[in-house]
Amino acid sequence: MTQTLPTPRGTLTPNRPLADLTWLRVGGPADWLFQPADVEDIAAFLAALPPDVAVFPMGVGSNLIVRDGGLRAVVIRLGRGFNAIAIEGEGRLTAGAAALDAHVARRAAEAGLDLTFLRTIPGSIGGAVRMNAGCYGSYVADVLESVRVVLRDGSVVDIPAAALNLRYRQSDLPEGAVVVSATFRAPEGDPAALAQRMEEQIARRDASQPTKERSAGSTFRNPVGHSSTGRADDSHELKAWKVIDDAGMRGATLGGAQMSQMHSNFLINAGGATAADLENLGEAVRKKVFQTSGITLEWEIMRVGEA
Ligand SMILES: Cc1cc2nc3c(=O)[nH]c(=O)nc-3n(C[C@H](O)[C@H](O)[C@H](O)COP(=O)(O)OP(=O)(O)OC[C@H]3O[C@@H](n4cnc5c(N)ncnc54)[C@H](O)[C@@H]3O)c2cc1C
């Protein structure tokens, strides 16, 4: 915080609260919030930034708990200069990392490309790549061709999807690397049928998940190696919500945090929650689930910063 940072062309704000930039609306400030003008601005800034300063790229905060003490880092949040969507022929679409998944799905559908699974995921393309976002049986890994990233040393490189080792809700994106755009290769489809499918997915979501609440989506990953048939595998077939229900934690509360009554794997800010309320309730759920089933739930929500 006392360090002098390079001067970018974009905006660099010291001690910037992050709560309003996240879906859960909790958490303390970032030492610095950097909103870059364009790719070259990120590259020059990172090249000049002392290597010991931590960098945290952030999307729209739909999978994040920022802890109450905030983040000792330069948080990089991409904005307007990074949300272009281009249809490039042969089933290819390139989207800026700040483009919202829903917008990308809609633009793709209009062009007869099937990225419909992105329609109901409330994040940005950068977050979708990092998390290998997916639903209804499709994942970023199925359609991603390559990403353009700015590495922590300021170099700009294209990385093929295969090198990211995309797997269930995880990737091997290099530490501190900022995704600036992603190129997808999508199956073709009839625009009207794709639009219809997206409407059905929205209705399905609204019927099963607290989409109007402040949440960060699924709190825990579906447990690995515990299929409903009892086979040891990596299918993630056993659902986290089921083991949470079995542990009696649906609807559990702590301060302003609650495990949703509607979907027990959704941790919500029911009003006035702190990041500590949310994280501590999540930990209480993990403990109870372990006591009742022997299963250790792993967080899917990223928790960052100081308590
Ligand atoms: C109601 C609701 C429903 C959800 N449903 C689903 C679902 O069905 N499937 C699913 O997969 N997820 C779901 N999510 C979770 C979330 O939307 C996804 O994980 C999403 O991909 C996160 O994107 P984001 O832009 O919000 O990233 P953030 O939450 O801001 O960040 C998440 C991670 O991505 C990294 N990141 C973000 N942008 C960049 C970038 N440009 N470069 C490098 N790293 C970056 C961050 O450093 C962090 O590690 C849901 C969330 C909500 C609130």
The ligand as an SDF file (V2000), in Angstrom:
LIG
                    3D

 53 58  0  0  0  0  0  0  0  0999 V2000
  -26.7960  -17.6750   -9.1700 C   0  0  0  0  0  0  0  0  0  0  0  0
  -25.4820  -18.2880   -9.6240 C   0  0  0  0  0  0  0  0  0  0  0  0
  -25.4930  -19.4200  -10.4080 C   0  0  0  0  0  0  0  0  0  0  0  0
  -24.2850  -20.0050  -10.8380 C   0  0  0  0  0  0  0  0  0  0  0  0
  -24.3270  -21.1070  -11.6230 N   0  0  0  0  0  0  0  0  0  0  0  0
  -23.1970  -21.6460  -12.0950 C   0  0  0  0  0  0  0  0  0  0  0  0
  -23.2130  -22.7780  -12.9770 C   0  0  0  0  0  0  0  0  0  0  0  0
  -24.2590  -23.2940  -13.3350 O   0  0  0  0  0  0  0  0  0  0  0  0
  -22.0360  -23.2630  -13.4230 N   0  0  0  0  0  0  0  0  0  0  0  0
  -20.8490  -22.7220  -13.0560 C   0  0  0  0  0  0  0  0  0  0  0  0
  -19.7990  -23.2040  -13.5140 O   0  0  0  0  0  0  0  0  0  0  0  0
  -20.7930  -21.6580  -12.2270 N   0  0  0  0  0  0  0  0  0  0  0  0
  -21.9220  -21.1090  -11.7310 C   0  0  0  0  0  0  0  0  0  0  0  0
  -21.8850  -20.0270  -10.8940 N   0  0  0  0  0  0  0  0  0  0  0  0
  -20.5730  -19.5330  -10.4110 C   0  0  0  0  0  0  0  0  0  0  0  0
  -19.9300  -18.4190  -11.2490 C   0  0  0  0  0  0  0  0  0  0  0  0
  -20.8980  -17.6910  -11.9810 O   0  0  0  0  0  0  0  0  0  0  0  0
  -18.8840  -18.9820  -12.1970 C   0  0  0  0  0  0  0  0  0  0  0  0
  -17.8250  -19.6140  -11.5000 O   0  0  0  0  0  0  0  0  0  0  0  0
  -18.2780  -17.8750  -13.1000 C   0  0  0  0  0  0  0  0  0  0  0  0
  -17.5170  -18.4970  -14.1150 O   0  0  0  0  0  0  0  0  0  0  0  0
  -17.4010  -16.8830  -12.3380 C   0  0  0  0  0  0  0  0  0  0  0  0
  -17.1470  -15.7980  -13.1990 O   0  0  0  0  0  0  0  0  0  0  0  0
  -16.8410  -14.3440  -12.6270 P   0  0  0  0  0  0  0  0  0  0  0  0
  -16.5770  -13.4480  -13.7770 O   0  0  0  0  0  0  0  0  0  0  0  0
  -17.9130  -13.9090  -11.7050 O   0  0  0  0  0  0  0  0  0  0  0  0
  -15.5050  -14.6080  -11.8240 O   0  0  0  0  0  0  0  0  0  0  0  0
  -15.1120  -14.1470  -10.3380 P   0  0  0  0  0  0  0  0  0  0  0  0
  -16.0840  -14.6950   -9.3620 O   0  0  0  0  0  0  0  0  0  0  0  0
  -14.8870  -12.6820  -10.3070 O   0  0  0  0  0  0  0  0  0  0  0  0
  -13.7170  -14.9040  -10.1660 O   0  0  0  0  0  0  0  0  0  0  0  0
  -13.6710  -16.3150  -10.1010 C   0  0  0  0  0  0  0  0  0  0  0  0
  -12.2380  -16.7790  -10.3890 C   0  0  0  0  0  0  0  0  0  0  0  0
  -11.9380  -16.4700  -11.7460 O   0  0  0  0  0  0  0  0  0  0  0  0
  -10.7530  -15.6750  -11.7940 C   0  0  0  0  0  0  0  0  0  0  0  0
  -10.9090  -14.7140  -12.9060 N   0  0  0  0  0  0  0  0  0  0  0  0
  -11.9740  -13.9380  -13.1960 C   0  0  0  0  0  0  0  0  0  0  0  0
  -11.7380  -13.1970  -14.2940 N   0  0  0  0  0  0  0  0  0  0  0  0
  -10.4790  -13.4980  -14.6800 C   0  0  0  0  0  0  0  0  0  0  0  0
   -9.6420  -13.0520  -15.7500 C   0  0  0  0  0  0  0  0  0  0  0  0
  -10.0310  -12.1410  -16.6450 N   0  0  0  0  0  0  0  0  0  0  0  0
   -8.3950  -13.5930  -15.8510 N   0  0  0  0  0  0  0  0  0  0  0  0
   -7.9550  -14.5200  -14.9610 C   0  0  0  0  0  0  0  0  0  0  0  0
   -8.7030  -14.9780  -13.9390 N   0  0  0  0  0  0  0  0  0  0  0  0
   -9.9510  -14.4740  -13.8080 C   0  0  0  0  0  0  0  0  0  0  0  0
  -10.6500  -14.9870  -10.4500 C   0  0  0  0  0  0  0  0  0  0  0  0
   -9.3000  -14.6500  -10.1530 O   0  0  0  0  0  0  0  0  0  0  0  0
  -11.1870  -16.0750   -9.5340 C   0  0  0  0  0  0  0  0  0  0  0  0
  -10.1610  -16.9940   -9.2680 O   0  0  0  0  0  0  0  0  0  0  0  0
  -23.0700  -19.4350  -10.4570 C   0  0  0  0  0  0  0  0  0  0  0  0
  -23.0550  -18.2670   -9.6550 C   0  0  0  0  0  0  0  0  0  0  0  0
  -24.2540  -17.6930   -9.2600 C   0  0  0  0  0  0  0  0  0  0  0  0
  -24.2250  -16.4390   -8.4270 C   0  0  0  0  0  0  0  0  0  0  0  0
  1  2  1  0
  2  3  1  0
  2 52  2  0
  3  4  2  0
  4  5  1  0
  4 50  1  0
  5  6  2  0
  6  7  1  0
  6 13  1  0
  7  8  2  0
  7  9  1  0
  9 10  1  0
 10 11  2  0
 10 12  1  0
 12 13  2  0
 13 14  1  0
 14 15  1  0
 14 50  1  0
 15 16  1  0
 16 17  1  0
 16 18  1  0
 18 19  1  0
 18 20  1  0
 20 21  1  0
 20 22  1  0
 22 23  1  0
 23 24  1  0
 24 25  2  0
 24 26  1  0
 24 27  1  0
 27 28  1  0
 28 29  2  0
 28 30  1  0
 28 31  1  0
 31 32  1  0
 32 33  1  0
 33 34  1  0
 33 48  1  0
 34 35  1  0
 35 36  1  0
 35 46  1  0
 36 37  1  0
 36 45  1  0
 37 38  2  0
 38 39  1  0
 39 40  1  0
 39 45  2  0
 40 41  1  0
 40 42  2  0
 42 43  1  0
 43 44  2  0
 44 45  1  0
 46 47  1  0
 46 48  1  0
 48 49  1  0
 50 51  2  0
 51 52  1  0
 52 53  1  0
M  END
$$$$
